[in-house]
Amino acid sequence: MTFLKTRYNLKRELAPEDFERLSRLSTVYGIRGLSFEGHDLIVEYDASRIHEAEVLVKVRCTGVPVEPLQPIPAGGFDHTGEFRDFAWPTEGLSPANQKAK
């Protein structure tokens, strides 16, 4: 297990219903906890269970407007939480499938 924390900047003050919606994140597989520090939301998650981009998507699905403090690095998941293989070309044959001449 790899426990990490990611920090998001809250775009507005939270209302009581926002806290209720955020509490539903406790049922998401891999998210361990939430905390607040000033205008930041801190999400602790298990990186062996969920990717940082997926955490961001789950938080945004609650309707709470947040922005990551740092861009999420390119890799298996894009900013929407959808899987994409950025390591290989998106068009044509990948180098692994080309025959040697």
C-alpha positions in Angstrom: 0.0 0.0 0.0 1.2 3.5 -0.9 -0.6 6.2 1.0 -0.3 9.7 -0.6 -1.9 13.1 0.0 -3.0 15.4 -2.7 -4.0 19.1 -2.2 -6.7 21.0 -4.1 -7.5 24.6 -3.9 -11.2 25.3 -3.1 -12.7 27.9 -5.5 -15.3 29.1 -3.0 -16.4 28.8 0.6 -18.1 25.5 1.3 -21.8 25.3 2.3 -23.2 22.6 4.6 -24.5 20.6 1.6 -20.9 20.6 0.2 -19.7 18.9 3.3 -22.4 16.3 3.0 -21.5 15.6 -0.7 -17.8 15.4 0.2 -18.6 12.8 2.9 -19.7 10.4 0.2 -16.1 10.2 -0.9 -15.5 7.9 2.1 -17.2 5.1 0.1 -14.8 5.4 -2.9 -12.3 2.6 -3.1 -8.9 3.9 -2.3 -9.8 7.2 -0.7 -8.8 7.1 2.9 -9.7 10.5 4.3 -10.3 14.3 3.8 -9.0 17.3 5.7 -9.1 21.0 5.3 -6.3 23.5 5.7 -7.3 27.1 5.0 -8.7 27.2 1.5 -7.3 23.8 0.6 -8.9 20.4 0.5 -6.4 17.6 1.3 -7.3 14.1 0.2 -5.4 11.1 1.5 -5.6 8.1 -0.9 -4.0 4.7 -1.5 -2.0 5.1 -4.8 -2.0 1.3 -5.2 -5.8 1.4 -5.5 -6.6 4.7 -7.2 -4.7 7.2 -9.4 -4.4 10.9 -8.6 -6.4 11.8 -11.7 -9.3 9.5 -10.6 -9.3 11.2 -7.1 -9.7 14.6 -8.8 -12.6 13.3 -10.9 -14.3 11.8 -7.9 -13.9 15.1 -6.0 -15.3 17.1 -8.9 -18.2 14.7 -9.2 -19.4 15.9 -5.8 -20.0 19.4 -7.3 -17.3 21.1 -5.2 -15.2 23.3 -7.5 -11.5 22.5 -6.9 -8.3 22.9 -8.8 -5.1 20.9 -8.2 -2.2 23.0 -7.0 0.1 21.2 -9.4 -0.8 19.7 -12.8 -1.3 15.9 -12.7 1.6 14.3 -14.6 1.1 12.6 -17.9 0.8 8.9 -17.5 -1.9 6.3 -17.6 -4.8 8.6 -16.8 -5.6 12.0 -18.3 -7.2 15.0 -16.4 -10.7 13.5 -16.8 -9.7 10.2 -15.2 -9.9 8.3 -18.5 -7.1 5.8 -19.2 -4.9 6.7 -22.2 -1.5 5.3 -23.1 0.7 8.4 -23.5 3.8 6.3 -23.8 3.0 5.1 -27.3 2.0 7.0 -30.5 -1.7 7.5 -30.8 -1.6 6.9 -34.6 0.1 4.2 -36.7 2.0 1.2 -35.4 3.7 1.3 -32.1 7.5 0.7 -32.2 6.9 -2.6 -30.4 4.7 -3.9 -33.3 7.0 -2.8 -36.2 9.0 -5.6 -37.9 12.8 -5.2 -38.1 14.0 -4.6 -41.7 
